[in-house]
Amino acid sequence: MYGIEILRDYPLGDMVARYVTDGERKQVGLLLLPADLPLEELYEKKEIVDSLIQVKFTGDIYNEAYAMGNSMRNGESVRRLAFREQRESEEDGRLTIETVMEAPGKYEAVHRLTWRRGDPYVRISCALENIGDGPLTMEMFESFSLGNLSPYQRGDGHEQLFVYRARSVWSQEGRMERIPVEDLQLEPAWEPHAVRCEKFGQAGSMPVNKFFPFAAVEDAEHHVFWGAQIAHHASWQMELYRKDEGLALSGGLADRDFGHWMKTLAAGERFETPEAIVSAAHTDSLDVFTERLTRAALEGFERAPESERELPVLFNEYCTTWGNPSHENIKKILDRIRGKGFQYFVIDCGWYKEDGVPWDIGMGDYEVSKTLFPEGLEKTTQAIRDAGMVPGLWFEIETVGSAARAYRNTEHLLQKDGAVLTSYFRRFWDMRDSWVQEYLSKKVIGTLQKYGFGYMKIDYNETIGMGCDGAESLGEGLRQNMESSADFIEKVKREVPGIVLENCSSGGHRLEPGLMGRMSMASFSDAHECPEIPIIAANLHRLIHPAQSQIWAVIRQEDSVKRIVYSVVNTFLGRMCISGDVTELSAEQWRAIDNGIAFYHKIAPVIKNGMSFRFGPKIKSVRHPKGWQGMIRVGKEEGAYVTLHTFGGELPDAIEIPLPEGCPENMAEVYAAGVDTVADLWIEDRVLRYRPKEGWEAVAVRLGGSLRGGVSEMDSAC
């Protein structure tokens, strides 16, 4: 209707990047299309080109029709841009497409799309250079923007477009929402005039604390998904935008309205946005689509130490000692778990605390406790190595507790409005400060090197909030500080070669793909002993790769075998970690754990290389779940496995799970308590059927062979 023309198509494996333009306006937009659903021509609809560059400078005119305070998109700063050129290059199997836009005499913007051959996603970022004579102050600059969602719809696609976003709070991460665009009031008006906008995200240094930095749009009629994740560990936003029959999805840094961000560029200065991971797919499965995005963080995993290749099991002593590790209790644990298949042994928080001081207010000085470790950590780390494990150590790098001397080092701590930024009993290092970098190099890197640690758990238990002093805006101060934190992590990796890094933030507050790409794994939740763990773990399959999702099985002396099996099966949904009363367990209890560890080692290749599918009713309450949940993960050539959990409420006589295409239909092994593989569990007509006895049970089935006899290994073991 408005003369949108195709500028160029670029084939990207099973996707096509289509650049469109309005010749009159000289604007350029980006569509991402599934290659198996070609669209030779664009359907005419009441729509203009939505610019792939979205930027707003102070003083520039906003878009019309109620945009101010709502959206900064498509204002004067964008309208001033005109297409100059498009260039492509390829190096080491990566194709880069750069679209150059220019506001003559003022600024140049470059949209960069990078695709690695074979990947089901692209990486998109934008850069802007001030080519004028004076300063320019940005108050919005987004990483990506996809327009015309969906090009397969004639008109506005009413009742066929759905938005996905994932809510995440402490101990309840990754709750997915599917919302019709009409429920978000993203229908166009009778005349394409008023700005419609749904903006969401997170302000602060915990980027996964309300929402996960993810959004997707589904065309349910044509079975197409578009979506993105933002790789940024400070404030971020996603924005769904509409004025006409087109629908746009964009995101990146949280803007001035949402994230208190402004950035001033001097003449000749350049600024780049964080990356967005973006994909499109022809599928009716959210599981299939989101798996395309979660693969991106594995690029960092590909560079992980050799020890990570087989997804080894780890032991963390936190739920054993509760912040009071010592040489004596660690040695006692080692004597009990030696030879049981653990590769990492992590000394968690408290190793530094003074007598009578809780662990969570003592961090920052990081001097080894002479009471807990009277001979230092040398003897303890050697004992861990003698037991055949790699020693690991906990740090909360960026914060200091109120009992630490560092707490009073105010000249090196973050400030807000001229006062030291304090959250209850924590303060925050100014990671931009060279003195802080040197101090942490000595305390953190020096300790890792001195004692030969090969694993580090990086925790972070409070958020800075909207930002800090030291830059032109609170949001920019936050961004700079968090970038400096990431730089320090990279320094750790350089100076401690082969170190394995764990990303923890009171559990899952930092699961975003930027940090996940820098580290091997993350412990997703502090709800270690709670029955909702398998629900959270399954939810996160759609947001982080399970090979990076560390899941704890906390075993207590009073646990029945049934409860132990429930806890251990949880870990099959990601990376296995064991903690708890391991020195006090019976032979029967240990037999259940040992069998679970053996089962995990067999399915580890599927965890690493498979595809996940969730089955079961929607769980309305995570805290008081009812019903059941089934997860199938199908490997490429490694077989498959199923985890089944029952919860409270009424259960069906038989749970039925259809086996996905490519999934073997023979049971090779069952891990359960009291399950008869003839009467209770069987496969018929490519449907796995399980007859539940009661709630709060867990069963794991490895597929791809033939079951020896009619009774599971767990039954015979227990």
Stockholm file with secondary structure:
# STOCKHOLM 1.0

chainA/1-718         MYGIEILRDYPLGDMVARYVTDGERKQVGLLLLPADLPLEELYEKKEIVDSLIQVKFTGDIYNEAYAMGNSMRNGESVRRLAFREQRESEEDGRLTIETVMEAPGKYEAVHRLTWRRGDPYVRISCALENIGDGPLTMEMFESFSLGNLSPYQRGDGHEQLFVYRARSVWSQEGRMERIPVEDLQLEPAWEPHAVRCEKFGQAGSMPVNKFFPFAAVEDAEHHVFWGAQIAHHASWQMELYRKDEGLALSGGLADRDFGHWMKTLAAGERFETPEAIVSAAHTDSLDVFTERLTRAALEGFERAPESERELPVLFNEYCTTWGNPSHENIKKILDRIRGKGFQYFVIDCGWYKEDGVPWDIGMGDYEVSKTLFPEGLEKTTQAIRDAGMVPGLWFEIETVGSAARAYRNTEHLLQKDGAVLTSYFRRFWDMRDSWVQEYLSKKVIGTLQKYGFGYMKIDYNETIGMGCDGAESLGEGLRQNMESSADFIEKVKREVPGIVLENCSSGGHRLEPGLMGRMSMASFSDAHECPEIPIIAANLHRLIHPAQSQIWAVIRQEDSVKRIVYSVVNTFLGRMCISGDVTELSAEQWRAIDNGIAFYHKIAPVIKNGMSFRFGPKIKSVRHPKGWQGMIRVGKEEGAYVTLHTFGGELPDAIEIPLPEGCPENMAEVYAAGVDTVADLWIEDRVLRYRPKEGWEAVAVRLGGSLRGGVSEMDSAC
#=GR chainA/1-718 SS CCCEEEEEEEEETTEEEEEEEETTTTEEEEEEEETTSCCSSCCCCSCCCCCSCCEEETTSCCCTTTCTTTCCTTSHHHHTCEEEEEEEEEETTEEEEEEEEEETTTEEEEEEEEEETTCSCEEEEEEEEECSSSCEEEEEEEEEEECSSCTTSSTTCTTTEEEEEEEEETTEEEEEEEEEGGGGTCSCCSSTTSCEEEEEEECSSCSSSEECSEEEEEETTTTEEEEEEEECSSCEEEEEEESSSCCEEEEEECCHHHHCCCEEECTTCEEECCEEEEEEEECSCHHHHHHHHHGGGHHHHTTSCGGGTTCCEEEECHHHHSSCCCHHHHHHHHHHHTTSSEEEEEECTTTTCCTTCCGGGTTTSCCCCTTTCTTCSHHHHHHHHHTTCEEEEEECTTEEETTSGGGGCGGGBCEETTEECEETTEEEBCTTCHHHHHHHIIIIIHHHHHHTCCEEEECCCCCCTTCCSSSSSHHHHHHHHHHHHHHHHHHHHHHSTTCEEEECBTBBTTCCHHHHTTSSEEECBSCTTSTTHHHHHHHHTTTSCGGGEEEEEEECTTCCHHHHHHHHHHHTTSEEEEEESGGGCCHHHHHHHHHHHHHHHHHHHHHHHCEEEEESCCCSCSSSCBSEEEEEEECSSSCEEEEEEECBSCCCSSEEEECCTTCCCSEEEEECSSCBTTTTEEEETTEEEECCCSSSCEEEEEESSCCSSSBCHHHHHC
#=GC SS_cons         CCCEEEEEEEEETTEEEEEEEETTTTEEEEEEEETTSCCSSCCCCSCCCCCSCCEEETTSCCCTTTCTTTCCTTSHHHHTCEEEEEEEEEETTEEEEEEEEEETTTEEEEEEEEEETTCSCEEEEEEEEECSSSCEEEEEEEEEEECSSCTTSSTTCTTTEEEEEEEEETTEEEEEEEEEGGGGTCSCCSSTTSCEEEEEEECSSCSSSEECSEEEEEETTTTEEEEEEEECSSCEEEEEEESSSCCEEEEEECCHHHHCCCEEECTTCEEECCEEEEEEEECSCHHHHHHHHHGGGHHHHTTSCGGGTTCCEEEECHHHHSSCCCHHHHHHHHHHHTTSSEEEEEECTTTTCCTTCCGGGTTTSCCCCTTTCTTCSHHHHHHHHHTTCEEEEEECTTEEETTSGGGGCGGGBCEETTEECEETTEEEBCTTCHHHHHHHIIIIIHHHHHHTCCEEEECCCCCCTTCCSSSSSHHHHHHHHHHHHHHHHHHHHHHSTTCEEEECBTBBTTCCHHHHTTSSEEECBSCTTSTTHHHHHHHHTTTSCGGGEEEEEEECTTCCHHHHHHHHHHHTTSEEEEEESGGGCCHHHHHHHHHHHHHHHHHHHHHHHCEEEEESCCCSCSSSCBSEEEEEEECSSSCEEEEEEECBSCCCSSEEEECCTTCCCSEEEEECSSCBTTTTEEEETTEEEECCCSSSCEEEEEESSCCSSSBCHHHHHC
//
